[in-house]
Amino acid sequence: MTRLLSGFLAGLLLTLVFSASAFAAPTRGVVVLLDTSGSMAPDRIVVARQAIATYVAQLPADVQVGLVAFSSQPSLVLAPTADRSAFSGALDRLQAKGDTSLFDAVPVGLSALQGIDERRMVIVSDGEDTVSRSTVDSAVSAVASAGVPTDVIGFQYSDEALRRIAAAAGGRLLTASDAAALAAAFAALAVPSQAPPSAVATPEPTPLPVVVPAPSPGRNWAVGMLIAGTFLVVFLVVIMLLAPRRSAAGRRLERHLEHYGAQEPVGQEESQAAQTAVVWTRRVMSEDGAARLADRLDLAGMKAGPAEWTVLRFCAGAGLAALFTVLTTWWIGVPLGALLSWLLSALVVRARTSKRRAAFADQLPDVLQLVASSLRSGFSLAQSIDAVVRDDTQPTAGEFSRALAATRIGAELEDALDRVASRMHSADLAWVVMAIRIQRQVGGNLAEVLMNTVATMRDRSQTHRHVRALSAEGRLSAYVLVGLPIFLAGFLFWFRAEYMRPLYTTLIGVVMLSCAAVLVVLGSLWMRKLVRVEV
């Protein structure tokens, strides 16, 4: 109960600190959709640019502003950003030419607003849509489903389509006949006003007065997911850190008992988290799945059981999913967090397994030399292997203790050693087992055979290390080439999020990002094949 209370208080404290900063200032953003068709040339585009520049200058500094231009086809000129100079530069570069694709531009503007709390769109157009593949119904449906208020300014133009888009989510339809009226229309959006200016016609009976709602404390579900994930991770970590541990004497006793086969842990008390994890795992995992996971963890030399490992993977997935949801969108963050959690946990187990197998291969020559020395001293093969186990050099001592434990229940020593060779992927030990079988059938000096085998293994190991030293430069180049695009992408996502936002908020961006990921994977596999030298 003390551990539960401590974990709850620690998680609650950190969660309150985080939520106080997370809910303090919700992000606000506006995307301006500007008609750049040929009908806006030559004077209307200049007037529109001036009015939009004045409107943006009046917005609060924390409001992010984006720009979408639509003529023959829409394009995201600038993702929402608080950099007013960048917006002014992008606005000044717009030129009027082509047809009008208003309906196609609406989804582009909505996508640019993804990840922003307080959102609004402003559309400026001087004519009806002429080339859009979408219909007015699809544009209205997109605005209504996104819930983004959209203010539409008809520059010397107004029709039913503009009125429907404005009314879809509570926006305003304004009309302007000249430059002064257009400036007044934008002023009505930027400045709270219950009644519109005289130069602006407003068919809507209850216009909204403000373009961007003032920040108000609210509950952002994305940030809420991050807070819940943070609380869960901190809660479980604190419980596990406070779990009772075995004394040094108990650990030494368990290690000595392992020399004679697998034993139950001595003097071990399960923490509350471990007990809860076992119950949860039994409900969602089959016995065969838990047994396979336990074998993989044991092969990696990890003390965690399948239940604890499953809970840790779940917590990591929840935390990563919440983090990526806040950084991107939910439909990217949730699957990406779950996938990364599964991949990272699998990579940890695989890396630990590979490291343990490599240590076994490095220790095997010394172990075989010890066995050969014991045989020359008059010991039997089983007694020689028992001497290796008593030497307690891990992981060889633990693996050979498995073989001895198998012989005590009736298995042949050669078969038990063969299973160890298969488990540790050791071709050298497999050849040694073959030599033992031949020696048992035809006779001979086994100690001399083992010493010759040890000399061969050491020569080959020396050659392998020499080759790795010669190929180290190639491996380092491969690591740099693979890691460089990933590092740069992470850097830009962190420091220039608005610049990278089109990569995951537009269809072409998602396609480009997917192609880049596939190319990085293919390049990694190709370079791995080039720098890998088998000895």
ChimeraX attribute file (.defattr): number of C-alpha atoms within 10 A of each C-alpha:
attribute: neighborCount
match mode: 1-to-1
recipient: residues
	/A:1	7
	/A:2	9
	/A:3	20
	/A:4	17
	/A:5	13
	/A:6	15
	/A:7	24
	/A:8	18
	/A:9	16
	/A:10	16
	/A:11	22
	/A:12	18
	/A:13	13
	/A:14	15
	/A:15	19
	/A:16	13
	/A:17	10
	/A:18	16
	/A:19	15
	/A:20	10
	/A:21	10
	/A:22	16
	/A:23	16
	/A:24	12
	/A:25	14
	/A:26	18
	/A:27	15
	/A:28	23
	/A:29	25
	/A:30	27
	/A:31	27
	/A:32	23
	/A:33	26
	/A:34	27
	/A:35	32
	/A:36	29
	/A:37	23
	/A:38	17
	/A:39	19
	/A:40	23
	/A:41	13
	/A:42	12
	/A:43	11
	/A:44	20
	/A:45	22
	/A:46	16
	/A:47	17
	/A:48	22
	/A:49	17
	/A:50	17
	/A:51	20
	/A:52	21
	/A:53	16
	/A:54	15
	/A:55	19
	/A:56	20
	/A:57	12
	/A:58	13
	/A:59	16
	/A:60	13
	/A:61	12
	/A:62	14
	/A:63	20
	/A:64	24
	/A:65	26
	/A:66	27
	/A:67	24
	/A:68	25
	/A:69	28
	/A:70	27
	/A:71	27
	/A:72	21
	/A:73	19
	/A:74	24
	/A:75	16
	/A:76	20
	/A:77	17
	/A:78	22
	/A:79	23
	/A:80	28
	/A:81	21
	/A:82	18
	/A:83	14
	/A:84	17
	/A:85	9
	/A:86	13
	/A:87	21
	/A:88	17
	/A:89	11
	/A:90	15
	/A:91	21
	/A:92	13
	/A:93	9
	/A:94	16
	/A:95	18
	/A:96	20
	/A:97	17
	/A:98	16
	/A:99	21
	/A:100	26
	/A:101	24
	/A:102	33
	/A:103	27
	/A:104	24
	/A:105	25
	/A:106	25
	/A:107	20
	/A:108	22
	/A:109	29
	/A:110	21
	/A:111	19
	/A:112	26
	/A:113	27
	/A:114	18
	/A:115	20
	/A:116	18
	/A:117	17
	/A:118	19
	/A:119	24
	/A:120	25
	/A:121	26
	/A:122	24
	/A:123	24
	/A:124	22
	/A:125	26
	/A:126	22
	/A:127	20
	/A:128	18
	/A:129	21
	/A:130	13
	/A:131	16
	/A:132	18
	/A:133	12
	/A:134	16
	/A:135	14
	/A:136	20
	/A:137	12
	/A:138	15
	/A:139	20
	/A:140	22
	/A:141	16
	/A:142	18
	/A:143	23
	/A:144	18
	/A:145	10
	/A:146	16
	/A:147	15
	/A:148	20
	/A:149	24
	/A:150	28
	/A:151	28
	/A:152	26
	/A:153	28
	/A:154	24
	/A:155	23
	/A:156	15
	/A:157	15
	/A:158	19
	/A:159	11
	/A:160	10
	/A:161	18
	/A:162	26
	/A:163	21
	/A:164	19
	/A:165	29
	/A:166	26
	/A:167	21
	/A:168	21
	/A:169	21
	/A:170	19
	/A:171	26
	/A:172	29
	/A:173	27
	/A:174	31
	/A:175	25
	/A:176	22
	/A:177	14
	/A:178	14
	/A:179	17
	/A:180	13
	/A:181	21
	/A:182	26
	/A:183	20
	/A:184	22
	/A:185	28
	/A:186	23
	/A:187	21
	/A:188	22
	/A:189	20
	/A:190	20
	/A:191	15
	/A:192	13
	/A:193	14
	/A:194	12
	/A:195	12
	/A:196	19
	/A:197	14
	/A:198	10
	/A:199	17
	/A:200	21
	/A:201	17
	/A:202	18
	/A:203	12
	/A:204	15
	/A:205	7
	/A:206	12
	/A:207	19
	/A:208	19
	/A:209	18
	/A:210	16
	/A:211	25
	/A:212	20
	/A:213	12
	/A:214	11
	/A:215	13
	/A:216	11
	/A:217	10
	/A:218	11
	/A:219	12
	/A:220	13
	/A:221	13
	/A:222	22
	/A:223	19
	/A:224	16
	/A:225	19
	/A:226	24
	/A:227	23
	/A:228	16
	/A:229	22
	/A:230	23
	/A:231	24
	/A:232	20
	/A:233	19
	/A:234	20
	/A:235	23
	/A:236	22
	/A:237	18
	/A:238	20
	/A:239	22
	/A:240	19
	/A:241	12
	/A:242	16
	/A:243	16
	/A:244	13
	/A:245	14
	/A:246	14
	/A:247	12
	/A:248	9
	/A:249	11
	/A:250	15
	/A:251	16
	/A:252	13
	/A:253	14
	/A:254	17
	/A:255	17
	/A:256	15
	/A:257	15
	/A:258	21
	/A:259	24
	/A:260	19
	/A:261	18
	/A:262	14
	/A:263	12
	/A:264	10
	/A:265	15
	/A:266	16
	/A:267	14
	/A:268	13
	/A:269	12
	/A:270	13
	/A:271	18
	/A:272	17
	/A:273	20
	/A:274	21
	/A:275	13
	/A:276	14
	/A:277	20
	/A:278	17
	/A:279	11
	/A:280	15
	/A:281	19
	/A:282	12
	/A:283	9
	/A:284	10
	/A:285	14
	/A:286	10
	/A:287	11
	/A:288	9
	/A:289	12
	/A:290	18
	/A:291	14
	/A:292	12
	/A:293	17
	/A:294	19
	/A:295	14
	/A:296	17
	/A:297	20
	/A:298	16
	/A:299	20
	/A:300	19
	/A:301	17
	/A:302	14
	/A:303	11
	/A:304	14
	/A:305	18
	/A:306	23
	/A:307	22
	/A:308	20
	/A:309	20
	/A:310	20
	/A:311	19
	/A:312	19
	/A:313	18
	/A:314	16
	/A:315	21
	/A:316	23
	/A:317	24
	/A:318	22
	/A:319	25
	/A:320	24
	/A:321	28
	/A:322	28
	/A:323	22
	/A:324	20
	/A:325	24
	/A:326	20
	/A:327	18
	/A:328	21
	/A:329	17
	/A:330	19
	/A:331	11
	/A:332	15
	/A:333	20
	/A:334	20
	/A:335	16
	/A:336	17
	/A:337	21
	/A:338	20
	/A:339	14
	/A:340	15
	/A:341	22
	/A:342	15
	/A:343	12
	/A:344	14
	/A:345	17
	/A:346	14
	/A:347	12
	/A:348	12
	/A:349	18
	/A:350	16
	/A:351	13
	/A:352	17
	/A:353	20
	/A:354	16
	/A:355	14
	/A:356	19
	/A:357	20
	/A:358	16
	/A:359	14
	/A:360	21
	/A:361	21
	/A:362	15
	/A:363	16
	/A:364	20
	/A:365	22
	/A:366	14
	/A:367	22
	/A:368	21
	/A:369	19
	/A:370	20
	/A:371	26
	/A:372	23
	/A:373	17
	/A:374	19
	/A:375	21
	/A:376	15
	/A:377	11
	/A:378	10
	/A:379	15
	/A:380	13
	/A:381	17
	/A:382	15
	/A:383	15
	/A:384	22
	/A:385	24
	/A:386	19
	/A:387	18
	/A:388	23
	/A:389	25
	/A:390	16
	/A:391	14
	/A:392	16
	/A:393	13
	/A:394	15
	/A:395	19
	/A:396	23
	/A:397	22
	/A:398	21
	/A:399	21
	/A:400	21
	/A:401	23
	/A:402	20
	/A:403	25
	/A:404	23
	/A:405	18
	/A:406	18
	/A:407	17
	/A:408	12
	/A:409	8
	/A:410	8
	/A:411	13
	/A:412	14
	/A:413	20
	/A:414	18
	/A:415	15
	/A:416	18
	/A:417	22
	/A:418	21
	/A:419	16
	/A:420	20
	/A:421	19
	/A:422	12
	/A:423	12
	/A:424	20
	/A:425	16
	/A:426	17
	/A:427	13
	/A:428	17
	/A:429	21
	/A:430	18
	/A:431	14
	/A:432	21
	/A:433	19
	/A:434	14
	/A:435	17
	/A:436	19
	/A:437	15
	/A:438	13
	/A:439	14
	/A:440	11
	/A:441	9
	/A:442	7
	/A:443	10
	/A:444	12
	/A:445	11
	/A:446	20
	/A:447	20
	/A:448	15
	/A:449	15
	/A:450	22
	/A:451	18
	/A:452	12
	/A:453	19
	/A:454	21
	/A:455	13
	/A:456	14
	/A:457	17
	/A:458	15
	/A:459	10
	/A:460	13
	/A:461	16
	/A:462	12
	/A:463	13
	/A:464	15
	/A:465	12
	/A:466	12
	/A:467	15
	/A:468	18
	/A:469	12
	/A:470	11
	/A:471	15
	/A:472	13
	/A:473	12
	/A:474	17
	/A:475	18
	/A:476	12
	/A:477	13
	/A:478	19
	/A:479	14
	/A:480	12
	/A:481	15
	/A:482	16
	/A:483	14
	/A:484	12
	/A:485	14
	/A:486	12
	/A:487	12
	/A:488	11
	/A:489	13
	/A:490	14
	/A:491	12
	/A:492	13
	/A:493	16
	/A:494	12
	/A:495	10
	/A:496	13
	/A:497	17
	/A:498	19
	/A:499	14
	/A:500	17
	/A:501	21
	/A:502	20
	/A:503	16
	/A:504	20
	/A:505	20
	/A:506	18
	/A:507	13
	/A:508	12
	/A:509	15
	/A:510	14
	/A:511	13
	/A:512	14
	/A:513	14
	/A:514	14
	/A:515	12
	/A:516	13
	/A:517	14
	/A:518	12
	/A:519	12
	/A:520	17
	/A:521	13
	/A:522	12
	/A:523	15
	/A:524	17
	/A:525	11
	/A:526	12
	/A:527	18
	/A:528	15
	/A:529	10
	/A:530	13
	/A:531	17
	/A:532	13
	/A:533	11
	/A:534	7
	/A:535	10
